[in-house]
Amino acid sequence: MFRDRTEAGRRLAQHLGHLRDEDVVVLGLPRGGVPVAYEVARALDAPLDVIVVRKLGFPSQPELAMGAIGEDGVRVLNEALVTPEVASSPAFAAVETRERHELARRVEMFRRGRPRVPLEGRVAVIVDDGIATGSTVRAAAEVARALGARRVVAAAPVAPPEVERRLGASVDEVVVAERPEVFFAIGQFYADFRQVSDAEVAELLGRAASEGDASRAAIDTEIDVEGAGHRRGHLTIPQEAMGLVVFAHGSGSSRHSPRNRAVARALNRAGLGTLLFDLLTPEEGQDRDRVFDIPLLAERLVDASRGVIREWPDLPLGLFGASTGAAAALVASVEMDNSVRAVVSRGGRPDLAASHLRRVTAPTLLVVGANDPVVLDLNRQAQAELRCENRLEVVPGAGHLFEEPGTLERVAELAIGWFSDHLAP
């Protein structure tokens, strides 16, 4: 069915295209899953890492799992089998200590000093060369959740038809390229199923790091954002970045917006740093009045922007706003005087910036879909109020959300051009 794991990974990737605009981390299960995961990560333009898990077997029955452990001290217990008394016993501690030593050894052997790719708030795609019993994938999924993944997808080139039942509720989605009715072992579906060595795993991870965004990023991490409430953000700063762009999402969205994430990745590849953060706390997001409170959103954007300016004063600042976030970006640019070098609005509502429009000094690019007539008209009216350098770009065939093929890529191209012209030294 598959020539080798490389071909299997490429065929599996064809079934994962719906995740391309998500904030994905591809996690290969060592060792055989890593060559497959490498091809998936390349196709999704996503970072590649391994997820190393060790099962905790009962001392008297090692094949019976008490739970599993992962990096950063993560421990997931089988609560149906492990009582609090067992979990605190010396025998349990001895098993965990032994397995943690082995986990640390494997992590160092595979990554060779590279840090773990952060999972917090992201989609974890766990990839193996095949799924048989599903026990390892289940353990990896639980560890991924404990490490902060907001969604877990299990993916494999081949698995039995009942794979969803075997994985149960441990994952949110299962993606399999082939489900043969007759399934004895994973190796029967590969012409070349030779064992993958530890050195091959390390080499593929190193190659992926040198090719992907993570290697070009001096910083790629989740942070706490300054201002009211506990809000999170994702900060990426490429090496030798020419500037830093802070994103303001639209109503009903968050730092996980797949469209803003896609644009941010394109900016990162072009040498621009990005900060995507939550304008509101989860509780505030339920209050419709706050969702459309432009002065409040602008205040939050100012706080976050001033925070990154203090940390990276040498990086020129740009703002990227979508929908109501565009109005917040324009108001924030006024409040921050000359600190903002450029603003880009995607399908924005600049009209909601009202009296601030005439006071905007930052060069402003308005990008609107041709098939979004109401918002296009509002942008034309707002453009007439602007006194700064500005331009209106209408993307053919695009609706309000830029979901049509190629339209979001055009937004990214326009944003890269605008920010490069106005942020680059």
Buried (B, 14 or more C-beta within 10 A) or exposed (E): BBEBBBBBBBBBBEBBEEBBBBBBBBBBBBBBBBBBBBBBBBBBBBBBBBBBBBBBBBEEEEEEBBBBBBBEEBBBBBEEEBEEEEBEBEEBEEBBEEBBEEBEEBBEBBBEEBEBBBBEBBBBBBBBBBBBEBBBBBBBBBBBBBBBBBBBBBBBBBBBEEBBEBBEEBBBBBBBBBEEEEBEEBEEBBEEBEEBEEEBBBBBBBBBBEBBBBBBBEBBBBBEBBBEEEBBBBBBBBEEBBBBBBBBBBBEBBBBBBBBBBBBBBBBBBBBBBBBBBBBBEEBBEEEEBBBBBEBBBBBBBBBBBBBBEBBEEBBBBBBBBBBBBBBBBBBBBBBEEBBBBBBBBBBBBBBBBEBBEBBBBBBBBBBBEBBEEBBEBBBEBBEBBEBEBEBBBBEEBBBBBEBEEBBBBBBBBBBBBBBEBBEE
